[in-house]
């Protein structure tokens, strides 16, 4: 059975929020077209499964600003405090410290400037329903 997704987000242009059209059951081409917007725009993009069942992945969120990217991969897990386990990119070779991204402060080790990793994460989640733990930990 194919997993159904919902997809949407917004981009920022000159401090104005521009809502992206919501897509129910997007294609891989829809996803890649939206991702292309974030090569040069700031904003947020989210790909979510329509139905969450048990301990499975259900949401992938991209935060983008100035060609810096944070990807958060959420999955249901009743064994953690809030019921959601979150995985991100992690690169311990990045300069220690924190960086602002869309107004929030994040550890620099979970930020990437490699957009090919972002694209790989979204495509893999869409095609398989999960992401290799070598990509997000």
N, C-alpha and C positions, 0 to 999 in steps of 0.2 A: 504494500500500500504506500503510495506516494504521500509524503508529508506536505501539508498545505502551509503556506507562509503568508504573512502580511508584511508590508514594506513601506517605509516612509521616513520623513525627516524634514530638516530645514537647512538652508544655507544662509550665511550672513554676508551681506554686501553693503559696504559703507555704513555699518552699524544698524542696518535694517534686516529684520528676519524675513526670509522669503520661504514660505511653506512649499515643500515639494509635493506634487500630487500623490496621494495615497494609492498604493497598488495592492490589491488583494490577489493572491496567487500569482506573483510575478514570475517572469521567465528569467533565465540566466542572463539574457541580453538586457533586460530591464535593470537587473542588479548591477551589471557592469557599466551601463550608461549612467546610472546614478553615482556609482563610485567614481567615474571619470570627473564628475563635478567637483570632487573633493581633492583633486590634484592641485587645484588653484583656488579653492574656496574654503572658508571656515564653516563649521556647522556640525550637525549631528545626523546620523543615519542609523536606522534600526531595522533589523530583519528578525521577525518573530514567528514562531510556529503558532498556528491558530489554536491548536489544542495541546496542552501540556499534560503528559501522562507520566506519573511516577518520577523516577530518578533519571530523566532524560534532558538533554540540552533543549532550551526553548527560546533563547534570545541572544542576539549578537548586536552590539552597539558600537558605533564608531564616533569618536569625538575628534574633530580636526581643527587645527588652527596653525597658520603659518607653516604649512607642510610638516607639522608634527602631529602624530596620530596616536590615539589611545583606543585600543579595542578591548571591550569587556564582553566576555562570553559567559552567560548565565545558564545554570542548569538547576533544576529542582533537586533538592537533597534534604530530606526531613531530618537528617542527622546534624545539620548545622543550625545555629541559633535562629536565623530569620527564614530558614527553609530554602535559601538560594545560595548555591556555591558559585563564586565568581572566579574566572580565570582570565589572565591577561598575558600579553607578551611579557617576557622578562629577559633583560640583557644586562648581566652584571659587569660588562665591559664599558658601559656608558659612564660618563662622569657622574660621581656621586652628587646628590643634591635634589632639589625640588624644582619643578617648572610649573608655571601657570598655563592652563589650557582651558579656554572658555570661562575664565573667571574662577576656576578651582585650582588648588595646589595639588600636584601629583608627584610621586617619586619618579625621578628621571629614568630609572631602570625599567619602567613599564611603558615608556614612550618610545615610539619608533619614527624614523624619518624614511623608512623603506616602504614605499607604497605597495610594492609587489607582495609584501607580507600581508598587508591589509586585504588586498584583492584575493590572495590565496585563502585567507581565513573565511571571507564571505562566500567564495565559490565552493570551498570544501563543505562549509556548513549547509549551503543550499543543496549540494549534490548528495551529501552523505548523512546529513542530520547531526554531524558531530565535527570536531576539529581535533586533529592529531595533537597529543600533549607535547610533542616536540615544537609545535608552533606556539601554543598558549599553555602556560603552566599554572 
